[in-house]
Amino acid sequence: MQAMRYEINLPADYDMTLIRDRVTRTGYLMDGFEDLYFKVFLISEISSGNLTNSYCPLYVWKQTDGMSKFIFDGYFDNILSSFGWQQIEIGITSNILLSKQFTKSKFVTEEASAILPVKSLKQSMPSLSLAENETGKLVIYNPDKWQTVTYTFYETKPNTHEKCLEILHISN
């Protein structure tokens, strides 16, 4: 599986209800998209204690065909026409653990870690387990940056110092 993500940074005074309304109107259009394992529509808001306002969806693809179709067959053009040219980060989905409650997730934390030199990259792959209030975990490897990003999903907002994003919709 592969993951992709882009982050659209918005002005501090941006009306985030515009993003919320957009996702309410169009989020379901990704339900059942070819090769999509899931898409999480994420936002950060200054009014919720984040440093920035942003729209930053996260996609996990079963196959690259669906991802290529999304990017190159006109679907991503909606983002380009609304928000301008965006850089898409693509990584390798190494570990994923989702509970039966995953689709009820309302928040996600994002934690980046360096991949330190080892004799075998297999040694750097963590085993996953879920703690109380966690509904899923996803680890994405980015060998171009030699880092991992771990996403932890929650039904209720966690008490954490990590970057915490709100989930507006989950398509699968």
Chimera marker file (.cmm) of the C-alpha trace (Angstrom):
<marker_set name="trace">
<marker id="1" x="0.000" y="0.000" z="0.000" r="1" g="1" b="0" radius="0.5"/>
<marker id="2" x="1.019" y="3.587" z="-0.559" r="1" g="1" b="0" radius="0.5"/>
<marker id="3" x="-0.005" y="6.772" z="1.163" r="1" g="1" b="0" radius="0.5"/>
<marker id="4" x="-0.242" y="10.313" z="-0.114" r="1" g="1" b="0" radius="0.5"/>
<marker id="5" x="-0.874" y="13.580" z="1.612" r="1" g="1" b="0" radius="0.5"/>
<marker id="6" x="-0.846" y="17.262" z="0.829" r="1" g="1" b="0" radius="0.5"/>
<marker id="7" x="-1.185" y="20.196" z="3.174" r="1" g="1" b="0" radius="0.5"/>
<marker id="8" x="-2.892" y="23.378" z="2.094" r="1" g="1" b="0" radius="0.5"/>
<marker id="9" x="-1.890" y="26.143" z="4.481" r="1" g="1" b="0" radius="0.5"/>
<marker id="10" x="-4.570" y="28.782" z="4.790" r="1" g="1" b="0" radius="0.5"/>
<marker id="11" x="-4.431" y="32.357" z="6.110" r="1" g="1" b="0" radius="0.5"/>
<marker id="12" x="-4.878" y="32.900" z="9.853" r="1" g="1" b="0" radius="0.5"/>
<marker id="13" x="-8.191" y="34.684" z="9.228" r="1" g="1" b="0" radius="0.5"/>
<marker id="14" x="-9.499" y="32.058" z="6.765" r="1" g="1" b="0" radius="0.5"/>
<marker id="15" x="-13.117" y="31.043" z="7.395" r="1" g="1" b="0" radius="0.5"/>
<marker id="16" x="-12.693" y="27.319" z="8.087" r="1" g="1" b="0" radius="0.5"/>
<marker id="17" x="-16.442" y="26.746" z="7.686" r="1" g="1" b="0" radius="0.5"/>
<marker id="18" x="-15.704" y="26.953" z="3.953" r="1" g="1" b="0" radius="0.5"/>
<marker id="19" x="-13.576" y="23.791" z="4.238" r="1" g="1" b="0" radius="0.5"/>
<marker id="20" x="-16.090" y="22.107" z="6.529" r="1" g="1" b="0" radius="0.5"/>
<marker id="21" x="-18.911" y="22.862" z="4.059" r="1" g="1" b="0" radius="0.5"/>
<marker id="22" x="-16.814" y="21.668" z="1.104" r="1" g="1" b="0" radius="0.5"/>
<marker id="23" x="-16.143" y="18.325" z="2.794" r="1" g="1" b="0" radius="0.5"/>
<marker id="24" x="-19.810" y="17.970" z="3.793" r="1" g="1" b="0" radius="0.5"/>
<marker id="25" x="-20.870" y="18.590" z="0.169" r="1" g="1" b="0" radius="0.5"/>
<marker id="26" x="-18.220" y="16.510" z="-1.612" r="1" g="1" b="0" radius="0.5"/>
<marker id="27" x="-16.488" y="14.143" z="0.851" r="1" g="1" b="0" radius="0.5"/>
<marker id="28" x="-18.710" y="11.206" z="-0.020" r="1" g="1" b="0" radius="0.5"/>
<marker id="29" x="-17.508" y="11.378" z="-3.662" r="1" g="1" b="0" radius="0.5"/>
<marker id="30" x="-14.339" y="9.510" z="-2.628" r="1" g="1" b="0" radius="0.5"/>
<marker id="31" x="-16.338" y="6.627" z="-1.084" r="1" g="1" b="0" radius="0.5"/>
<marker id="32" x="-15.592" y="3.543" z="-3.165" r="1" g="1" b="0" radius="0.5"/>
<marker id="33" x="-12.915" y="5.247" z="-5.318" r="1" g="1" b="0" radius="0.5"/>
<marker id="34" x="-10.799" y="2.706" z="-7.224" r="1" g="1" b="0" radius="0.5"/>
<marker id="35" x="-8.026" y="1.177" z="-5.072" r="1" g="1" b="0" radius="0.5"/>
<marker id="36" x="-8.701" y="3.570" z="-2.157" r="1" g="1" b="0" radius="0.5"/>
<marker id="37" x="-8.277" y="1.868" z="1.217" r="1" g="1" b="0" radius="0.5"/>
<marker id="38" x="-9.321" y="5.078" z="2.960" r="1" g="1" b="0" radius="0.5"/>
<marker id="39" x="-9.123" y="8.856" z="2.754" r="1" g="1" b="0" radius="0.5"/>
<marker id="40" x="-9.214" y="10.978" z="5.881" r="1" g="1" b="0" radius="0.5"/>
<marker id="41" x="-10.298" y="14.607" z="5.397" r="1" g="1" b="0" radius="0.5"/>
<marker id="42" x="-8.218" y="16.509" z="7.969" r="1" g="1" b="0" radius="0.5"/>
<marker id="43" x="-8.046" y="20.108" z="9.134" r="1" g="1" b="0" radius="0.5"/>
<marker id="44" x="-6.110" y="22.103" z="11.669" r="1" g="1" b="0" radius="0.5"/>
<marker id="45" x="-7.523" y="25.320" z="13.091" r="1" g="1" b="0" radius="0.5"/>
<marker id="46" x="-5.907" y="28.124" z="15.011" r="1" g="1" b="0" radius="0.5"/>
<marker id="47" x="-9.140" y="28.474" z="16.994" r="1" g="1" b="0" radius="0.5"/>
<marker id="48" x="-8.627" y="24.890" z="18.244" r="1" g="1" b="0" radius="0.5"/>
<marker id="49" x="-5.104" y="25.556" z="19.492" r="1" g="1" b="0" radius="0.5"/>
<marker id="50" x="-3.137" y="24.656" z="16.355" r="1" g="1" b="0" radius="0.5"/>
<marker id="51" x="-0.424" y="26.917" z="14.964" r="1" g="1" b="0" radius="0.5"/>
<marker id="52" x="-2.056" y="27.190" z="11.527" r="1" g="1" b="0" radius="0.5"/>
<marker id="53" x="-5.273" y="26.813" z="9.611" r="1" g="1" b="0" radius="0.5"/>
<marker id="54" x="-4.903" y="24.037" z="7.065" r="1" g="1" b="0" radius="0.5"/>
<marker id="55" x="-6.695" y="21.439" z="4.993" r="1" g="1" b="0" radius="0.5"/>
<marker id="56" x="-4.539" y="18.319" z="4.823" r="1" g="1" b="0" radius="0.5"/>
<marker id="57" x="-6.144" y="15.108" z="3.559" r="1" g="1" b="0" radius="0.5"/>
<marker id="58" x="-4.445" y="11.735" z="3.959" r="1" g="1" b="0" radius="0.5"/>
<marker id="59" x="-5.009" y="8.879" z="1.499" r="1" g="1" b="0" radius="0.5"/>
<marker id="60" x="-4.031" y="5.216" z="1.734" r="1" g="1" b="0" radius="0.5"/>
<marker id="61" x="-4.125" y="3.330" z="-1.561" r="1" g="1" b="0" radius="0.5"/>
<marker id="62" x="-4.241" y="-0.458" z="-2.047" r="1" g="1" b="0" radius="0.5"/>
<marker id="63" x="-2.729" y="-0.130" z="-5.543" r="1" g="1" b="0" radius="0.5"/>
<marker id="64" x="-1.022" y="2.652" z="-7.458" r="1" g="1" b="0" radius="0.5"/>
<marker id="65" x="-3.558" y="2.549" z="-10.320" r="1" g="1" b="0" radius="0.5"/>
<marker id="66" x="-6.222" y="4.332" z="-8.253" r="1" g="1" b="0" radius="0.5"/>
<marker id="67" x="-3.717" y="6.882" z="-6.960" r="1" g="1" b="0" radius="0.5"/>
<marker id="68" x="-2.533" y="7.618" z="-10.498" r="1" g="1" b="0" radius="0.5"/>
<marker id="69" x="-6.131" y="7.938" z="-11.681" r="1" g="1" b="0" radius="0.5"/>
<marker id="70" x="-6.876" y="10.403" z="-8.867" r="1" g="1" b="0" radius="0.5"/>
<marker id="71" x="-3.817" y="12.548" z="-9.574" r="1" g="1" b="0" radius="0.5"/>
<marker id="72" x="-3.741" y="12.497" z="-13.375" r="1" g="1" b="0" radius="0.5"/>
<marker id="73" x="-7.329" y="11.907" z="-14.568" r="1" g="1" b="0" radius="0.5"/>
<marker id="74" x="-8.789" y="15.205" z="-13.394" r="1" g="1" b="0" radius="0.5"/>
<marker id="75" x="-9.829" y="14.540" z="-9.787" r="1" g="1" b="0" radius="0.5"/>
<marker id="76" x="-6.865" y="16.361" z="-8.232" r="1" g="1" b="0" radius="0.5"/>
<marker id="77" x="-7.565" y="19.259" z="-10.630" r="1" g="1" b="0" radius="0.5"/>
<marker id="78" x="-10.338" y="20.321" z="-8.213" r="1" g="1" b="0" radius="0.5"/>
<marker id="79" x="-7.684" y="20.994" z="-5.575" r="1" g="1" b="0" radius="0.5"/>
<marker id="80" x="-5.431" y="22.793" z="-8.067" r="1" g="1" b="0" radius="0.5"/>
<marker id="81" x="-8.248" y="25.040" z="-9.295" r="1" g="1" b="0" radius="0.5"/>
<marker id="82" x="-9.402" y="25.865" z="-5.751" r="1" g="1" b="0" radius="0.5"/>
<marker id="83" x="-6.074" y="26.194" z="-3.922" r="1" g="1" b="0" radius="0.5"/>
<marker id="84" x="-3.311" y="26.369" z="-6.548" r="1" g="1" b="0" radius="0.5"/>
<marker id="85" x="-0.351" y="24.097" z="-7.155" r="1" g="1" b="0" radius="0.5"/>
<marker id="86" x="0.151" y="21.668" z="-4.261" r="1" g="1" b="0" radius="0.5"/>
<marker id="87" x="3.040" y="19.325" z="-3.511" r="1" g="1" b="0" radius="0.5"/>
<marker id="88" x="1.885" y="15.756" z="-2.901" r="1" g="1" b="0" radius="0.5"/>
<marker id="89" x="3.922" y="13.740" z="-0.409" r="1" g="1" b="0" radius="0.5"/>
<marker id="90" x="3.945" y="10.029" z="-1.245" r="1" g="1" b="0" radius="0.5"/>
<marker id="91" x="5.200" y="7.332" z="1.103" r="1" g="1" b="0" radius="0.5"/>
<marker id="92" x="5.229" y="3.598" z="1.688" r="1" g="1" b="0" radius="0.5"/>
<marker id="93" x="2.577" y="2.336" z="4.070" r="1" g="1" b="0" radius="0.5"/>
<marker id="94" x="4.541" y="-0.088" z="6.205" r="1" g="1" b="0" radius="0.5"/>
<marker id="95" x="2.281" y="-0.819" z="9.164" r="1" g="1" b="0" radius="0.5"/>
<marker id="96" x="-1.421" y="-0.312" z="9.656" r="1" g="1" b="0" radius="0.5"/>
<marker id="97" x="-3.710" y="-1.373" z="12.480" r="1" g="1" b="0" radius="0.5"/>
<marker id="98" x="-7.363" y="-0.313" z="12.469" r="1" g="1" b="0" radius="0.5"/>
<marker id="99" x="-9.972" y="-1.202" z="15.078" r="1" g="1" b="0" radius="0.5"/>
<marker id="100" x="-13.623" y="-1.871" z="14.291" r="1" g="1" b="0" radius="0.5"/>
<marker id="101" x="-14.246" y="1.672" z="15.600" r="1" g="1" b="0" radius="0.5"/>
<marker id="102" x="-11.881" y="3.294" z="13.065" r="1" g="1" b="0" radius="0.5"/>
<marker id="103" x="-14.660" y="4.955" z="11.043" r="1" g="1" b="0" radius="0.5"/>
<marker id="104" x="-15.786" y="6.720" z="14.241" r="1" g="1" b="0" radius="0.5"/>
<marker id="105" x="-12.404" y="8.466" z="14.555" r="1" g="1" b="0" radius="0.5"/>
<marker id="106" x="-12.646" y="12.244" z="15.046" r="1" g="1" b="0" radius="0.5"/>
<marker id="107" x="-8.988" y="13.192" z="15.656" r="1" g="1" b="0" radius="0.5"/>
<marker id="108" x="-5.532" y="12.098" z="14.550" r="1" g="1" b="0" radius="0.5"/>
<marker id="109" x="-2.053" y="12.905" z="15.788" r="1" g="1" b="0" radius="0.5"/>
<marker id="110" x="0.944" y="13.051" z="13.483" r="1" g="1" b="0" radius="0.5"/>
<marker id="111" x="4.457" y="12.262" z="14.710" r="1" g="1" b="0" radius="0.5"/>
<marker id="112" x="7.528" y="12.295" z="12.461" r="1" g="1" b="0" radius="0.5"/>
<marker id="113" x="10.669" y="10.371" z="13.433" r="1" g="1" b="0" radius="0.5"/>
<marker id="114" x="14.029" y="9.970" z="11.774" r="1" g="1" b="0" radius="0.5"/>
<marker id="115" x="15.000" y="6.556" z="10.416" r="1" g="1" b="0" radius="0.5"/>
<marker id="116" x="18.460" y="5.983" z="11.817" r="1" g="1" b="0" radius="0.5"/>
<marker id="117" x="21.040" y="3.934" z="9.914" r="1" g="1" b="0" radius="0.5"/>
<marker id="118" x="20.685" y="0.189" z="10.566" r="1" g="1" b="0" radius="0.5"/>
<marker id="119" x="21.992" y="-2.967" z="8.905" r="1" g="1" b="0" radius="0.5"/>
<marker id="120" x="18.465" y="-3.946" z="7.852" r="1" g="1" b="0" radius="0.5"/>
<marker id="121" x="15.495" y="-1.621" z="7.443" r="1" g="1" b="0" radius="0.5"/>
<marker id="122" x="13.290" y="-4.424" z="8.751" r="1" g="1" b="0" radius="0.5"/>
<marker id="123" x="14.756" y="-3.602" z="12.189" r="1" g="1" b="0" radius="0.5"/>
<marker id="124" x="13.273" y="-0.106" z="11.994" r="1" g="1" b="0" radius="0.5"/>
<marker id="125" x="9.673" y="-1.301" z="11.490" r="1" g="1" b="0" radius="0.5"/>
<marker id="126" x="7.744" y="-0.910" z="14.746" r="1" g="1" b="0" radius="0.5"/>
<marker id="127" x="5.102" y="-3.344" z="15.921" r="1" g="1" b="0" radius="0.5"/>
<marker id="128" x="1.763" y="-1.654" z="16.488" r="1" g="1" b="0" radius="0.5"/>
<marker id="129" x="-0.778" y="-1.927" z="19.269" r="1" g="1" b="0" radius="0.5"/>
<marker id="130" x="-3.678" y="0.293" z="20.241" r="1" g="1" b="0" radius="0.5"/>
<marker id="131" x="-4.061" y="1.995" z="23.599" r="1" g="1" b="0" radius="0.5"/>
<marker id="132" x="-7.329" y="3.083" z="25.167" r="1" g="1" b="0" radius="0.5"/>
<marker id="133" x="-9.165" y="5.693" z="23.053" r="1" g="1" b="0" radius="0.5"/>
<marker id="134" x="-7.045" y="4.814" z="19.968" r="1" g="1" b="0" radius="0.5"/>
<marker id="135" x="-8.978" y="3.571" z="16.943" r="1" g="1" b="0" radius="0.5"/>
<marker id="136" x="-6.073" y="3.031" z="14.580" r="1" g="1" b="0" radius="0.5"/>
<marker id="137" x="-2.399" y="3.541" z="13.769" r="1" g="1" b="0" radius="0.5"/>
<marker id="138" x="-0.656" y="4.014" z="10.462" r="1" g="1" b="0" radius="0.5"/>
<marker id="139" x="3.098" y="4.193" z="9.859" r="1" g="1" b="0" radius="0.5"/>
<marker id="140" x="4.347" y="5.673" z="6.596" r="1" g="1" b="0" radius="0.5"/>
<marker id="141" x="7.969" y="5.387" z="5.498" r="1" g="1" b="0" radius="0.5"/>
<marker id="142" x="9.541" y="8.171" z="3.452" r="1" g="1" b="0" radius="0.5"/>
<marker id="143" x="12.938" y="6.854" z="2.296" r="1" g="1" b="0" radius="0.5"/>
<marker id="144" x="13.545" y="10.079" z="0.376" r="1" g="1" b="0" radius="0.5"/>
<marker id="145" x="13.689" y="11.889" z="3.738" r="1" g="1" b="0" radius="0.5"/>
<marker id="146" x="14.690" y="8.888" z="5.875" r="1" g="1" b="0" radius="0.5"/>
<marker id="147" x="11.785" y="9.399" z="8.216" r="1" g="1" b="0" radius="0.5"/>
<marker id="148" x="8.608" y="7.724" z="9.346" r="1" g="1" b="0" radius="0.5"/>
<marker id="149" x="5.347" y="9.451" z="10.113" r="1" g="1" b="0" radius="0.5"/>
<marker id="150" x="3.022" y="7.742" z="12.570" r="1" g="1" b="0" radius="0.5"/>
<marker id="151" x="-0.653" y="8.669" z="12.521" r="1" g="1" b="0" radius="0.5"/>
<marker id="152" x="-2.695" y="7.675" z="15.578" r="1" g="1" b="0" radius="0.5"/>
<marker id="153" x="-6.480" y="7.913" z="15.327" r="1" g="1" b="0" radius="0.5"/>
<marker id="154" x="-8.890" y="8.679" z="18.191" r="1" g="1" b="0" radius="0.5"/>
<marker id="155" x="-12.638" y="8.890" z="18.846" r="1" g="1" b="0" radius="0.5"/>
<marker id="156" x="-12.150" y="11.723" z="21.331" r="1" g="1" b="0" radius="0.5"/>
<marker id="157" x="-9.520" y="14.452" z="21.354" r="1" g="1" b="0" radius="0.5"/>
<marker id="158" x="-6.338" y="13.180" z="23.010" r="1" g="1" b="0" radius="0.5"/>
<marker id="159" x="-4.460" y="15.149" z="25.625" r="1" g="1" b="0" radius="0.5"/>
<marker id="160" x="-1.177" y="15.478" z="23.752" r="1" g="1" b="0" radius="0.5"/>
<marker id="161" x="1.531" y="17.911" z="22.749" r="1" g="1" b="0" radius="0.5"/>
<marker id="162" x="1.795" y="16.342" z="19.286" r="1" g="1" b="0" radius="0.5"/>
<marker id="163" x="0.150" y="17.893" z="16.246" r="1" g="1" b="0" radius="0.5"/>
<marker id="164" x="-3.559" y="17.030" z="16.526" r="1" g="1" b="0" radius="0.5"/>
<marker id="165" x="-5.823" y="17.298" z="13.485" r="1" g="1" b="0" radius="0.5"/>
<marker id="166" x="-9.602" y="17.095" z="13.313" r="1" g="1" b="0" radius="0.5"/>
<marker id="167" x="-11.204" y="14.490" z="11.059" r="1" g="1" b="0" radius="0.5"/>
<marker id="168" x="-14.149" y="15.828" z="9.057" r="1" g="1" b="0" radius="0.5"/>
<marker id="169" x="-14.924" y="12.657" z="7.070" r="1" g="1" b="0" radius="0.5"/>
<marker id="170" x="-13.491" y="9.218" z="6.339" r="1" g="1" b="0" radius="0.5"/>
<marker id="171" x="-14.024" y="7.666" z="2.909" r="1" g="1" b="0" radius="0.5"/>
<marker id="172" x="-13.335" y="3.998" z="2.281" r="1" g="1" b="0" radius="0.5"/>
<link id1="1" id2="2" r="1" g="1" b="0" radius="0.2"/>
<link id1="2" id2="3" r="1" g="1" b="0" radius="0.2"/>
<link id1="3" id2="4" r="1" g="1" b="0" radius="0.2"/>
<link id1="4" id2="5" r="1" g="1" b="0" radius="0.2"/>
<link id1="5" id2="6" r="1" g="1" b="0" radius="0.2"/>
<link id1="6" id2="7" r="1" g="1" b="0" radius="0.2"/>
<link id1="7" id2="8" r="1" g="1" b="0" radius="0.2"/>
<link id1="8" id2="9" r="1" g="1" b="0" radius="0.2"/>
<link id1="9" id2="10" r="1" g="1" b="0" radius="0.2"/>
<link id1="10" id2="11" r="1" g="1" b="0" radius="0.2"/>
<link id1="11" id2="12" r="1" g="1" b="0" radius="0.2"/>
<link id1="12" id2="13" r="1" g="1" b="0" radius="0.2"/>
<link id1="13" id2="14" r="1" g="1" b="0" radius="0.2"/>
<link id1="14" id2="15" r="1" g="1" b="0" radius="0.2"/>
<link id1="15" id2="16" r="1" g="1" b="0" radius="0.2"/>
<link id1="16" id2="17" r="1" g="1" b="0" radius="0.2"/>
<link id1="17" id2="18" r="1" g="1" b="0" radius="0.2"/>
<link id1="18" id2="19" r="1" g="1" b="0" radius="0.2"/>
<link id1="19" id2="20" r="1" g="1" b="0" radius="0.2"/>
<link id1="20" id2="21" r="1" g="1" b="0" radius="0.2"/>
<link id1="21" id2="22" r="1" g="1" b="0" radius="0.2"/>
<link id1="22" id2="23" r="1" g="1" b="0" radius="0.2"/>
<link id1="23" id2="24" r="1" g="1" b="0" radius="0.2"/>
<link id1="24" id2="25" r="1" g="1" b="0" radius="0.2"/>
<link id1="25" id2="26" r="1" g="1" b="0" radius="0.2"/>
<link id1="26" id2="27" r="1" g="1" b="0" radius="0.2"/>
<link id1="27" id2="28" r="1" g="1" b="0" radius="0.2"/>
<link id1="28" id2="29" r="1" g="1" b="0" radius="0.2"/>
<link id1="29" id2="30" r="1" g="1" b="0" radius="0.2"/>
<link id1="30" id2="31" r="1" g="1" b="0" radius="0.2"/>
<link id1="31" id2="32" r="1" g="1" b="0" radius="0.2"/>
<link id1="32" id2="33" r="1" g="1" b="0" radius="0.2"/>
<link id1="33" id2="34" r="1" g="1" b="0" radius="0.2"/>
<link id1="34" id2="35" r="1" g="1" b="0" radius="0.2"/>
<link id1="35" id2="36" r="1" g="1" b="0" radius="0.2"/>
<link id1="36" id2="37" r="1" g="1" b="0" radius="0.2"/>
<link id1="37" id2="38" r="1" g="1" b="0" radius="0.2"/>
<link id1="38" id2="39" r="1" g="1" b="0" radius="0.2"/>
<link id1="39" id2="40" r="1" g="1" b="0" radius="0.2"/>
<link id1="40" id2="41" r="1" g="1" b="0" radius="0.2"/>
<link id1="41" id2="42" r="1" g="1" b="0" radius="0.2"/>
<link id1="42" id2="43" r="1" g="1" b="0" radius="0.2"/>
<link id1="43" id2="44" r="1" g="1" b="0" radius="0.2"/>
<link id1="44" id2="45" r="1" g="1" b="0" radius="0.2"/>
<link id1="45" id2="46" r="1" g="1" b="0" radius="0.2"/>
<link id1="46" id2="47" r="1" g="1" b="0" radius="0.2"/>
<link id1="47" id2="48" r="1" g="1" b="0" radius="0.2"/>
<link id1="48" id2="49" r="1" g="1" b="0" radius="0.2"/>
<link id1="49" id2="50" r="1" g="1" b="0" radius="0.2"/>
<link id1="50" id2="51" r="1" g="1" b="0" radius="0.2"/>
<link id1="51" id2="52" r="1" g="1" b="0" radius="0.2"/>
<link id1="52" id2="53" r="1" g="1" b="0" radius="0.2"/>
<link id1="53" id2="54" r="1" g="1" b="0" radius="0.2"/>
<link id1="54" id2="55" r="1" g="1" b="0" radius="0.2"/>
<link id1="55" id2="56" r="1" g="1" b="0" radius="0.2"/>
<link id1="56" id2="57" r="1" g="1" b="0" radius="0.2"/>
<link id1="57" id2="58" r="1" g="1" b="0" radius="0.2"/>
<link id1="58" id2="59" r="1" g="1" b="0" radius="0.2"/>
<link id1="59" id2="60" r="1" g="1" b="0" radius="0.2"/>
<link id1="60" id2="61" r="1" g="1" b="0" radius="0.2"/>
<link id1="61" id2="62" r="1" g="1" b="0" radius="0.2"/>
<link id1="62" id2="63" r="1" g="1" b="0" radius="0.2"/>
<link id1="63" id2="64" r="1" g="1" b="0" radius="0.2"/>
<link id1="64" id2="65" r="1" g="1" b="0" radius="0.2"/>
<link id1="65" id2="66" r="1" g="1" b="0" radius="0.2"/>
<link id1="66" id2="67" r="1" g="1" b="0" radius="0.2"/>
<link id1="67" id2="68" r="1" g="1" b="0" radius="0.2"/>
<link id1="68" id2="69" r="1" g="1" b="0" radius="0.2"/>
<link id1="69" id2="70" r="1" g="1" b="0" radius="0.2"/>
<link id1="70" id2="71" r="1" g="1" b="0" radius="0.2"/>
<link id1="71" id2="72" r="1" g="1" b="0" radius="0.2"/>
<link id1="72" id2="73" r="1" g="1" b="0" radius="0.2"/>
<link id1="73" id2="74" r="1" g="1" b="0" radius="0.2"/>
<link id1="74" id2="75" r="1" g="1" b="0" radius="0.2"/>
<link id1="75" id2="76" r="1" g="1" b="0" radius="0.2"/>
<link id1="76" id2="77" r="1" g="1" b="0" radius="0.2"/>
<link id1="77" id2="78" r="1" g="1" b="0" radius="0.2"/>
<link id1="78" id2="79" r="1" g="1" b="0" radius="0.2"/>
<link id1="79" id2="80" r="1" g="1" b="0" radius="0.2"/>
<link id1="80" id2="81" r="1" g="1" b="0" radius="0.2"/>
<link id1="81" id2="82" r="1" g="1" b="0" radius="0.2"/>
<link id1="82" id2="83" r="1" g="1" b="0" radius="0.2"/>
<link id1="83" id2="84" r="1" g="1" b="0" radius="0.2"/>
<link id1="84" id2="85" r="1" g="1" b="0" radius="0.2"/>
<link id1="85" id2="86" r="1" g="1" b="0" radius="0.2"/>
<link id1="86" id2="87" r="1" g="1" b="0" radius="0.2"/>
<link id1="87" id2="88" r="1" g="1" b="0" radius="0.2"/>
<link id1="88" id2="89" r="1" g="1" b="0" radius="0.2"/>
<link id1="89" id2="90" r="1" g="1" b="0" radius="0.2"/>
<link id1="90" id2="91" r="1" g="1" b="0" radius="0.2"/>
<link id1="91" id2="92" r="1" g="1" b="0" radius="0.2"/>
<link id1="92" id2="93" r="1" g="1" b="0" radius="0.2"/>
<link id1="93" id2="94" r="1" g="1" b="0" radius="0.2"/>
<link id1="94" id2="95" r="1" g="1" b="0" radius="0.2"/>
<link id1="95" id2="96" r="1" g="1" b="0" radius="0.2"/>
<link id1="96" id2="97" r="1" g="1" b="0" radius="0.2"/>
<link id1="97" id2="98" r="1" g="1" b="0" radius="0.2"/>
<link id1="98" id2="99" r="1" g="1" b="0" radius="0.2"/>
<link id1="99" id2="100" r="1" g="1" b="0" radius="0.2"/>
<link id1="100" id2="101" r="1" g="1" b="0" radius="0.2"/>
<link id1="101" id2="102" r="1" g="1" b="0" radius="0.2"/>
<link id1="102" id2="103" r="1" g="1" b="0" radius="0.2"/>
<link id1="103" id2="104" r="1" g="1" b="0" radius="0.2"/>
<link id1="104" id2="105" r="1" g="1" b="0" radius="0.2"/>
<link id1="105" id2="106" r="1" g="1" b="0" radius="0.2"/>
<link id1="106" id2="107" r="1" g="1" b="0" radius="0.2"/>
<link id1="107" id2="108" r="1" g="1" b="0" radius="0.2"/>
<link id1="108" id2="109" r="1" g="1" b="0" radius="0.2"/>
<link id1="109" id2="110" r="1" g="1" b="0" radius="0.2"/>
<link id1="110" id2="111" r="1" g="1" b="0" radius="0.2"/>
<link id1="111" id2="112" r="1" g="1" b="0" radius="0.2"/>
<link id1="112" id2="113" r="1" g="1" b="0" radius="0.2"/>
<link id1="113" id2="114" r="1" g="1" b="0" radius="0.2"/>
<link id1="114" id2="115" r="1" g="1" b="0" radius="0.2"/>
<link id1="115" id2="116" r="1" g="1" b="0" radius="0.2"/>
<link id1="116" id2="117" r="1" g="1" b="0" radius="0.2"/>
<link id1="117" id2="118" r="1" g="1" b="0" radius="0.2"/>
<link id1="118" id2="119" r="1" g="1" b="0" radius="0.2"/>
<link id1="119" id2="120" r="1" g="1" b="0" radius="0.2"/>
<link id1="120" id2="121" r="1" g="1" b="0" radius="0.2"/>
<link id1="121" id2="122" r="1" g="1" b="0" radius="0.2"/>
<link id1="122" id2="123" r="1" g="1" b="0" radius="0.2"/>
<link id1="123" id2="124" r="1" g="1" b="0" radius="0.2"/>
<link id1="124" id2="125" r="1" g="1" b="0" radius="0.2"/>
<link id1="125" id2="126" r="1" g="1" b="0" radius="0.2"/>
<link id1="126" id2="127" r="1" g="1" b="0" radius="0.2"/>
<link id1="127" id2="128" r="1" g="1" b="0" radius="0.2"/>
<link id1="128" id2="129" r="1" g="1" b="0" radius="0.2"/>
<link id1="129" id2="130" r="1" g="1" b="0" radius="0.2"/>
<link id1="130" id2="131" r="1" g="1" b="0" radius="0.2"/>
<link id1="131" id2="132" r="1" g="1" b="0" radius="0.2"/>
<link id1="132" id2="133" r="1" g="1" b="0" radius="0.2"/>
<link id1="133" id2="134" r="1" g="1" b="0" radius="0.2"/>
<link id1="134" id2="135" r="1" g="1" b="0" radius="0.2"/>
<link id1="135" id2="136" r="1" g="1" b="0" radius="0.2"/>
<link id1="136" id2="137" r="1" g="1" b="0" radius="0.2"/>
<link id1="137" id2="138" r="1" g="1" b="0" radius="0.2"/>
<link id1="138" id2="139" r="1" g="1" b="0" radius="0.2"/>
<link id1="139" id2="140" r="1" g="1" b="0" radius="0.2"/>
<link id1="140" id2="141" r="1" g="1" b="0" radius="0.2"/>
<link id1="141" id2="142" r="1" g="1" b="0" radius="0.2"/>
<link id1="142" id2="143" r="1" g="1" b="0" radius="0.2"/>
<link id1="143" id2="144" r="1" g="1" b="0" radius="0.2"/>
<link id1="144" id2="145" r="1" g="1" b="0" radius="0.2"/>
<link id1="145" id2="146" r="1" g="1" b="0" radius="0.2"/>
<link id1="146" id2="147" r="1" g="1" b="0" radius="0.2"/>
<link id1="147" id2="148" r="1" g="1" b="0" radius="0.2"/>
<link id1="148" id2="149" r="1" g="1" b="0" radius="0.2"/>
<link id1="149" id2="150" r="1" g="1" b="0" radius="0.2"/>
<link id1="150" id2="151" r="1" g="1" b="0" radius="0.2"/>
<link id1="151" id2="152" r="1" g="1" b="0" radius="0.2"/>
<link id1="152" id2="153" r="1" g="1" b="0" radius="0.2"/>
<link id1="153" id2="154" r="1" g="1" b="0" radius="0.2"/>
<link id1="154" id2="155" r="1" g="1" b="0" radius="0.2"/>
<link id1="155" id2="156" r="1" g="1" b="0" radius="0.2"/>
<link id1="156" id2="157" r="1" g="1" b="0" radius="0.2"/>
<link id1="157" id2="158" r="1" g="1" b="0" radius="0.2"/>
<link id1="158" id2="159" r="1" g="1" b="0" radius="0.2"/>
<link id1="159" id2="160" r="1" g="1" b="0" radius="0.2"/>
<link id1="160" id2="161" r="1" g="1" b="0" radius="0.2"/>
<link id1="161" id2="162" r="1" g="1" b="0" radius="0.2"/>
<link id1="162" id2="163" r="1" g="1" b="0" radius="0.2"/>
<link id1="163" id2="164" r="1" g="1" b="0" radius="0.2"/>
<link id1="164" id2="165" r="1" g="1" b="0" radius="0.2"/>
<link id1="165" id2="166" r="1" g="1" b="0" radius="0.2"/>
<link id1="166" id2="167" r="1" g="1" b="0" radius="0.2"/>
<link id1="167" id2="168" r="1" g="1" b="0" radius="0.2"/>
<link id1="168" id2="169" r="1" g="1" b="0" radius="0.2"/>
<link id1="169" id2="170" r="1" g="1" b="0" radius="0.2"/>
<link id1="170" id2="171" r="1" g="1" b="0" radius="0.2"/>
<link id1="171" id2="172" r="1" g="1" b="0" radius="0.2"/>
</marker_set>
